[in-house]
Amino acid sequence: MKGSTGRDVLVIDDDPWIRVLVERLLSSRGYAVRAVADGAGAMAALHDGFAGVVVLDVNLPDIDGTRLLRQMRLVAPDMPVILLTGQASTDLALDSIRDGAFDFVDKVQLAARLPDAVDHARLQVESAAQSAPFAGIVARSASMRAVFRAVQSALPSRVPVLIRGDSGTGKELIARALHVNGPRRDGPFVAVNCAGIPENLLEAELFGYEKGAFTGATARKLGRFDMARRGTLFLDEIGDMPLALQPKLLRVLQEGEFVRLGGVETLTADVRVVSATHRDLEEAVATGRFREDLYYRLSVYTVNLPPLRDRAGDIPELARHFVRVCAAREGKPVIDLDPRVMELLCSYRFPGNVRELENLLAHAVVAARGALLGIADLPQPFLRAVALERRKPAPLVEPPEAEVEAPRAPPEVRAAPPPAVETGNGKPTVPVRSAPVPTSFPTLREMSRRHVADALRVAAGNKAEAARLLGVSRMTLYRTLKELEEPEP
């Protein structure tokens, strides 16, 4: 199996009839199919170098298919796996996709769906060997290849795209990739920083104005929607857009029309809108700082950019790229980095992400004293930060906070008076003791607060994970937190 390609398929199913059917379906499309009956055979194939598409049955004789999927992810994290099941359920499909399955196919629909699913998965395998498919973006990590696939899928579409990620992750690069590689590439790419323009000027910047619209408007001025006609309008930091302006942007997205300030003519907005933010828009919606209808309109298609700490494998290639670019720009003879410098870069978490790495290396290239960039060329604040991180002791493994929490005192109880029980002659007998009645009982609000707090504790403060544990959306969790913080009536 060494040297297998994207046209190789590994079928894992204990049913010989299913194995034969899958082989016939896929062989007719030019695939080389290998079949095994259990998890042991599957892992042996992976360790033997299999690198194609996996078709995996959920029920196997020696291991549960979903558990095998997680084990396979440890050996081959980028390999596309299509799950088969004869007992399809929505929960199983959701769990499988979250665990990294490429697709989920009911055996009832095997002949109709499996060949197309394998074709799509093969494209992922073939692109995995490539570097970044978009000019100007340096990345090879699995998380960034997932971003590239998401961008590739959105290219021919007209729907708005929301790019989410921390500051410095390269959101504008992705927006430009959407424009340059899409059908509007011949039109302009116009960028607006919604956080960098004063609130009273942002409306005029976006929609333009007519002569006499306000004091100082001595001539017509085209807005960014005009300038981006037949192209792409990039709204950076959309989470900082003033609340009063959001309904006007919503109308443009819904109706495709706008009116300049001081004007009466309705104009067509022939643009594709791509927006970006580092803010938590769900929390902004829950707290009333961002319109819910605008949020849903902007996020029809979302691309999530990982922070640099989650794609550390890209650091060496990014570092060499920035050194080459900066050296050419500054006219310096630097051609590479000392291995010890690369070690320091790879050990740092880069809270400022790719932008911080680029600025750090720009400083180092300017300070460089030879062809090889050394530790002495790196800025002192970076060296202090790295030294501080390296001196931190390894964290101790402790049980979750919920397990070591001090036990709560039981509620105060008061024995209720025993009821009077009479005999046939009217004389009381030995009283019957009733169960103790608590003088305090937790309210539903208190129980909800404890339940949500426990979920946040288990999720280490990650609200998205806490929402998943609670079985609600993030927006529902934010609303619940807000309600629990309000004083009781």
Summary of the structure (lengths in Angstrom):
residues: 489
radius of gyration: 30.1
end to end distance: 68.5
largest distance: 114.2
contacts: 1421
relative contact order: 0.07
helix: 47%
strand: 14%
